[in-house]
Amino acid sequence: MKKLNLKKFDLKIKIKDNKRLIFDCIRNSYFHLTKEEWVRQNVIQTLINDYDIPKSKISVEKGFKINSLNKRFDIVVFNS
């Protein structure tokens, strides 16, 4: 696996029913700790801590529709 050049953040991780969970401060909930979720949470922390983007302007894993196509995003930062 390729090493990512991400700053280390104090991410909230807990074990429940022998499963590792990571806290998402945008969705205010714990999720299964996968490689994808770990990267997502580090990107969120980078946006908040390094770029001073308020949590209220960040949305995570939502679906939307363009014409008749269903799409989704991992992370989006809203302008206003």
N, CA, C and O atoms as a GROMACS GRO file, in nm:
protein
  320
    1MET      N    1   0.084  -0.118   0.000
    1MET     CA    2   0.000   0.000   0.000
    1MET      C    3   0.089   0.124   0.000
    1MET      O    4   0.192   0.128   0.067
    2LYS      N    5   0.047   0.224  -0.075
    2LYS     CA    6   0.122   0.348  -0.083
    2LYS      C    7   0.102   0.431   0.043
    2LYS      O    8  -0.010   0.442   0.094
    3LYS      N    9   0.209   0.489   0.093
    3LYS     CA   10   0.202   0.573   0.211
    3LYS      C   11   0.152   0.712   0.172
    3LYS      O   12   0.198   0.771   0.074
    4LEU      N   13   0.057   0.763   0.250
    4LEU     CA   14   0.001   0.895   0.224
    4LEU      C   15   0.074   0.999   0.308
    4LEU      O   16   0.111   0.972   0.422
    5ASN      N   17   0.093   1.114   0.252
    5ASN     CA   18   0.161   1.222   0.321
    5ASN      C   19   0.056   1.311   0.390
    5ASN      O   20   0.032   1.424   0.348
    6LEU      N   21  -0.004   1.257   0.495
    6LEU     CA   22  -0.106   1.331   0.570
    6LEU      C   23  -0.054   1.363   0.709
    6LEU      O   24   0.018   1.285   0.770
    7LYS      N   25  -0.092   1.479   0.756
    7LYS     CA   26  -0.058   1.520   0.891
    7LYS      C   27  -0.130   1.428   0.990
    7LYS      O   28  -0.239   1.379   0.961
    8LYS      N   29  -0.071   1.404   1.105
    8LYS     CA   30  -0.134   1.318   1.205
    8LYS      C   31  -0.233   1.399   1.288
    8LYS      O   32  -0.199   1.502   1.345
    9PHE      N   33  -0.355   1.349   1.294
    9PHE     CA   34  -0.459   1.410   1.374
    9PHE      C   35  -0.501   1.312   1.483
    9PHE      O   36  -0.484   1.191   1.469
   10ASP      N   37  -0.554   1.365   1.590
   10ASP     CA   38  -0.602   1.283   1.700
   10ASP      C   39  -0.744   1.238   1.668
   10ASP      O   40  -0.841   1.300   1.712
   11LEU      N   41  -0.756   1.132   1.590
   11LEU     CA   42  -0.887   1.082   1.550
   11LEU      C   43  -0.944   0.994   1.660
   11LEU      O   44  -0.872   0.918   1.724
   12LYS      N   45  -1.075   1.005   1.682
   12LYS     CA   46  -1.141   0.925   1.785
   12LYS      C   47  -1.170   0.786   1.728
   12LYS      O   48  -1.249   0.771   1.635
   13ILE      N   49  -1.106   0.687   1.787
   13ILE     CA   50  -1.125   0.548   1.744
   13ILE      C   51  -1.164   0.467   1.867
   13ILE      O   52  -1.106   0.482   1.974
   14LYS      N   53  -1.265   0.381   1.850
   14LYS     CA   54  -1.307   0.295   1.961
   14LYS      C   55  -1.335   0.156   1.906
   14LYS      O   56  -1.351   0.136   1.786
   15ILE      N   57  -1.342   0.060   1.997
   15ILE     CA   58  -1.374  -0.078   1.961
   15ILE      C   59  -1.508  -0.114   2.023
   15ILE      O   60  -1.529  -0.098   2.143
   16LYS      N   61  -1.598  -0.163   1.938
   16LYS     CA   62  -1.729  -0.206   1.986
   16LYS      C   63  -1.762  -0.338   1.917
   16LYS      O   64  -1.757  -0.347   1.794
   17ASP      N   65  -1.797  -0.438   1.994
   17ASP     CA   66  -1.826  -0.572   1.941
   17ASP      C   67  -1.712  -0.623   1.853
   17ASP      O   68  -1.736  -0.678   1.745
   18ASN      N   69  -1.590  -0.603   1.899
   18ASN     CA   70  -1.469  -0.646   1.828
   18ASN      C   71  -1.450  -0.579   1.692
   18ASN      O   72  -1.378  -0.631   1.606
   19LYS      N   73  -1.514  -0.464   1.672
   19LYS     CA   74  -1.498  -0.389   1.547
   19LYS      C   75  -1.443  -0.251   1.579
   19LYS      O   76  -1.488  -0.184   1.672
   20ARG      N   77  -1.345  -0.210   1.499
   20ARG     CA   78  -1.287  -0.077   1.517
   20ARG      C   79  -1.373   0.026   1.446
   20ARG      O   80  -1.408   0.010   1.329
   21LEU      N   81  -1.406   0.133   1.520
   21LEU     CA   82  -1.490   0.240   1.468
   21LEU      C   83  -1.415   0.372   1.476
   21LEU      O   84  -1.333   0.392   1.566
   22ILE      N   85  -1.444   0.462   1.383
   22ILE     CA   86  -1.382   0.594   1.381
   22ILE      C   87  -1.492   0.699   1.381
   22ILE      O   88  -1.595   0.682   1.315
   23PHE      N   89  -1.471   0.807   1.456
   23PHE     CA   90  -1.572   0.911   1.470
   23PHE      C   91  -1.564   1.011   1.356
   23PHE      O   92  -1.456   1.057   1.319
   24ASP      N   93  -1.680   1.043   1.300
   24ASP     CA   94  -1.693   1.145   1.195
   24ASP      C   95  -1.758   1.267   1.259
   24ASP      O   96  -1.875   1.263   1.296
   25CYS      N   97  -1.682   1.377   1.270
   25CYS     CA   98  -1.731   1.497   1.337
   25CYS      C   99  -1.834   1.573   1.253
   25CYS      O  100  -1.903   1.660   1.306
   26ILE      N  101  -1.844   1.544   1.125
   26ILE     CA  102  -1.944   1.608   1.039
   26ILE      C  103  -2.078   1.536   1.054
   26ILE      O  104  -2.182   1.600   1.072
   27ARG      N  105  -2.076   1.405   1.047
   27ARG     CA  106  -2.199   1.326   1.060
   27ARG      C  107  -2.231   1.294   1.206
   27ARG      O  108  -2.335   1.237   1.237
   28ASN      N  109  -2.139   1.330   1.295
   28ASN     CA  110  -2.157   1.313   1.440
   28ASN      C  111  -2.191   1.168   1.478
   28ASN      O  112  -2.283   1.142   1.555
   29SER      N  113  -2.114   1.076   1.421
   29SER     CA  114  -2.139   0.935   1.445
   29SER      C  115  -2.011   0.855   1.420
   29SER      O  116  -1.917   0.903   1.358
   30TYR      N  117  -2.009   0.731   1.471
   30TYR     CA  118  -1.897   0.640   1.448
   30TYR      C  119  -1.926   0.552   1.327
   30TYR      O  120  -2.040   0.513   1.303
   31PHE      N  121  -1.820   0.520   1.250
   31PHE     CA  122  -1.831   0.436   1.132
   31PHE      C  123  -1.720   0.332   1.135
   31PHE      O  124  -1.617   0.352   1.199
   32HIS      N  125  -1.742   0.220   1.065
   32HIS     CA  126  -1.640   0.116   1.058
   32HIS      C  127  -1.510   0.174   1.006
   32HIS      O  128  -1.508   0.248   0.908
   33LEU      N  129  -1.402   0.141   1.074
   33LEU     CA  130  -1.270   0.193   1.037
   33LEU      C  131  -1.214   0.111   0.921
   33LEU      O  132  -1.156   0.004   0.940
   34THR      N  133  -1.233   0.165   0.801
   34THR     CA  134  -1.176   0.106   0.680
   34THR      C  135  -1.066   0.201   0.632
   34THR      O  136  -1.053   0.312   0.683
   35LYS      N  137  -0.989   0.158   0.534
   35LYS     CA  138  -0.887   0.247   0.478
   35LYS      C  139  -0.952   0.371   0.419
   35LYS      O  140  -0.902   0.482   0.436
   36GLU      N  141  -1.063   0.352   0.349
   36GLU     CA  142  -1.135   0.465   0.289
   36GLU      C  143  -1.184   0.563   0.395
   36GLU      O  144  -1.171   0.684   0.379
   37GLU      N  145  -1.241   0.510   0.503
   37GLU     CA  146  -1.294   0.597   0.608
   37GLU      C  147  -1.180   0.669   0.679
   37GLU      O  148  -1.195   0.785   0.718
   38TRP      N  149  -1.067   0.602   0.698
   38TRP     CA  150  -0.952   0.666   0.762
   38TRP      C  151  -0.903   0.785   0.679
   38TRP      O  152  -0.876   0.892   0.733
   39VAL      N  153  -0.894   0.766   0.546
   39VAL     CA  154  -0.852   0.876   0.458
   39VAL      C  155  -0.955   0.988   0.463
   39VAL      O  156  -0.919   1.105   0.474
   40ARG      N  157  -1.083   0.952   0.456
   40ARG     CA  158  -1.190   1.053   0.459
   40ARG      C  159  -1.180   1.138   0.585
   40ARG      O  160  -1.190   1.261   0.578
   41GLN      N  161  -1.161   1.075   0.700
   41GLN     CA  162  -1.155   1.150   0.826
   41GLN      C  163  -1.030   1.238   0.833
   41GLN      O  164  -1.035   1.346   0.891
   42ASN      N  165  -0.921   1.193   0.778
   42ASN     CA  166  -0.800   1.276   0.774
   42ASN      C  167  -0.817   1.395   0.682
   42ASN      O  168  -0.770   1.504   0.712
   43VAL      N  169  -0.884   1.376   0.569
   43VAL     CA  170  -0.911   1.489   0.479
   43VAL      C  171  -1.004   1.590   0.547
   43VAL      O  172  -0.982   1.710   0.537
   44ILE      N  173  -1.106   1.541   0.616
   44ILE     CA  174  -1.197   1.631   0.689
   44ILE      C  175  -1.119   1.712   0.792
   44ILE      O  176  -1.138   1.833   0.802
   45GLN      N  177  -1.032   1.646   0.868
   45GLN     CA  178  -0.954   1.718   0.969
   45GLN      C  179  -0.859   1.819   0.906
   45GLN      O  180  -0.836   1.926   0.962
   46THR      N  181  -0.805   1.786   0.790
   46THR     CA  182  -0.718   1.881   0.718
   46THR      C  183  -0.798   2.003   0.677
   46THR      O  184  -0.752   2.116   0.693
   47LEU      N  185  -0.918   1.982   0.624
   47LEU     CA  186  -1.003   2.095   0.584
   47LEU      C  187  -1.035   2.185   0.703
   47LEU      O  188  -1.030   2.307   0.692
   48ILE      N  189  -1.068   2.124   0.815
   48ILE     CA  190  -1.108   2.200   0.934
   48ILE      C  191  -0.988   2.268   0.999
   48ILE      O  192  -0.993   2.388   1.029
   49ASN      N  193  -0.880   2.194   1.022
   49ASN     CA  194  -0.767   2.246   1.100
   49ASN      C  195  -0.665   2.325   1.019
   49ASN      O  196  -0.609   2.422   1.070
   50ASP      N  197  -0.640   2.285   0.897
   50ASP     CA  198  -0.537   2.353   0.817
   50ASP      C  199  -0.593   2.462   0.727
   50ASP      O  200  -0.524   2.559   0.696
   51TYR      N  201  -0.718   2.445   0.685
   51TYR     CA  202  -0.778   2.542   0.593
   51TYR      C  203  -0.887   2.626   0.659
   51TYR      O  204  -0.950   2.709   0.594
   52ASP      N  205  -0.911   2.604   0.788
   52ASP     CA  206  -1.009   2.680   0.866
   52ASP      C  207  -1.148   2.680   0.804
   52ASP      O  208  -1.219   2.781   0.809
   53ILE      N  209  -1.188   2.569   0.748
   53ILE     CA  210  -1.322   2.557   0.691
   53ILE      C  211  -1.417   2.512   0.803
   53ILE      O  212  -1.392   2.410   0.867
   54PRO      N  213  -1.524   2.588   0.825
   54PRO     CA  214  -1.619   2.549   0.930
   54PRO      C  215  -1.688   2.416   0.898
   54PRO      O  216  -1.715   2.385   0.782
   55LYS      N  217  -1.715   2.339   1.001
   55LYS     CA  218  -1.784   2.211   0.982
   55LYS      C  219  -1.918   2.229   0.912
   55LYS      O  220  -1.961   2.142   0.837
   56SER      N  221  -1.982   2.342   0.936
   56SER     CA  222  -2.114   2.368   0.876
   56SER      C  223  -2.109   2.380   0.724
   56SER      O  224  -2.213   2.372   0.659
   57LYS      N  225  -1.991   2.400   0.668
   57LYS     CA  226  -1.978   2.413   0.522
   57LYS      C  227  -1.930   2.283   0.456
   57LYS      O  228  -1.907   2.280   0.335
   58ILE      N  229  -1.917   2.177   0.535
   58ILE     CA  230  -1.870   2.048   0.483
   58ILE      C  231  -1.984   1.947   0.488
   58ILE      O  232  -2.058   1.940   0.587
   59SER      N  233  -1.998   1.870   0.383
   59SER     CA  234  -2.096   1.762   0.379
   59SER      C  235  -2.023   1.634   0.336
   59SER      O  236  -1.929   1.639   0.256
   60VAL      N  237  -2.069   1.521   0.388
   60VAL     CA  238  -2.000   1.394   0.365
   60VAL      C  239  -2.099   1.288   0.316
   60VAL      O  240  -2.209   1.273   0.371
   61GLU      N  241  -2.059   1.215   0.212
   61GLU     CA  242  -2.131   1.099   0.159
   61GLU      C  243  -2.280   1.124   0.140
   61GLU      O  244  -2.363   1.067   0.210
   62LYS      N  245  -2.311   1.208   0.046
   62LYS     CA  246  -2.451   1.237   0.014
   62LYS      C  247  -2.478   1.201  -0.131
   62LYS      O  248  -2.387   1.199  -0.214
   63GLY      N  249  -2.602   1.172  -0.159
   63GLY     CA  250  -2.643   1.146  -0.295
   63GLY      C  251  -2.714   1.268  -0.352
   63GLY      O  252  -2.771   1.348  -0.278
   64PHE      N  253  -2.709   1.281  -0.483
   64PHE     CA  254  -2.781   1.390  -0.550
   64PHE      C  255  -2.814   1.344  -0.691
   64PHE      O  256  -2.762   1.243  -0.739
   65LYS      N  257  -2.900   1.419  -0.757
   65LYS     CA  258  -2.945   1.381  -0.889
   65LYS      C  259  -2.913   1.492  -0.988
   65LYS      O  260  -2.940   1.609  -0.962
   66ILE      N  261  -2.856   1.455  -1.102
   66ILE     CA  262  -2.833   1.548  -1.212
   66ILE      C  263  -2.915   1.494  -1.329
   66ILE      O  264  -2.888   1.386  -1.381
   67ASN      N  265  -3.016   1.571  -1.368
   67ASN     CA  266  -3.114   1.524  -1.467
   67ASN      C  267  -3.170   1.392  -1.416
   67ASN      O  268  -3.235   1.391  -1.312
   68SER      N  269  -3.149   1.283  -1.483
   68SER     CA  270  -3.202   1.155  -1.435
   68SER      C  271  -3.094   1.064  -1.378
   68SER      O  272  -3.120   0.947  -1.348
   69LEU      N  273  -2.971   1.117  -1.363
   69LEU     CA  274  -2.860   1.036  -1.313
   69LEU      C  275  -2.842   1.053  -1.162
   69LEU      O  276  -2.835   1.165  -1.112
   70ASN      N  277  -2.834   0.943  -1.092
   70ASN     CA  278  -2.805   0.946  -0.949
   70ASN      C  279  -2.654   0.946  -0.930
   70ASN      O  280  -2.584   0.860  -0.983
   71LYS      N  281  -2.605   1.043  -0.854
   71LYS     CA  282  -2.462   1.057  -0.827
   71LYS      C  283  -2.442   1.067  -0.676
   71LYS      O  284  -2.538   1.081  -0.601
   72ARG      N  285  -2.317   1.059  -0.633
   72ARG     CA  286  -2.286   1.079  -0.491
   72ARG      C  287  -2.147   1.139  -0.478
   72ARG      O  288  -2.066   1.131  -0.570
   73PHE      N  289  -2.122   1.199  -0.363
   73PHE     CA  290  -1.989   1.253  -0.335
   73PHE      C  291  -1.941   1.202  -0.200
   73PHE      O  292  -2.022   1.167  -0.114
   74ASP      N  293  -1.810   1.198  -0.182
   74ASP     CA  294  -1.751   1.163  -0.053
   74ASP      C  295  -1.750   1.284   0.039
   74ASP      O  296  -1.803   1.280   0.150
   75ILE      N  297  -1.688   1.392  -0.009
   75ILE     CA  298  -1.677   1.515   0.070
   75ILE      C  299  -1.699   1.633  -0.024
   75ILE      O  300  -1.646   1.637  -0.135
   76VAL      N  301  -1.777   1.728   0.022
   76VAL     CA  302  -1.794   1.853  -0.054
   76VAL      C  303  -1.787   1.970   0.043
   76VAL      O  304  -1.834   1.961   0.156
   77VAL      N  305  -1.727   2.079  -0.004
   77VAL     CA  306  -1.722   2.203   0.075
   77VAL      C  307  -1.807   2.305   0.001
   77VAL      O  308  -1.783   2.334  -0.116
   78PHE      N  309  -1.907   2.359   0.072
   78PHE     CA  310  -1.996   2.457   0.012
   78PHE      C  311  -1.937   2.596   0.025
   78PHE      O  312  -1.868   2.628   0.122
   79ASN      N  313  -1.965   2.678  -0.076
   79ASN     CA  314  -1.912   2.814  -0.083
   79ASN      C  315  -1.986   2.910   0.008
   79ASN      O  316  -1.925   2.998   0.067
   80SER      N  317  -2.117   2.893   0.020
   80SER     CA  318  -2.192   2.988   0.104
   80SER      C  319  -2.299   2.918   0.183
   80SER      O  320  -2.372   2.983   0.259
   0.00000   0.00000   0.00000
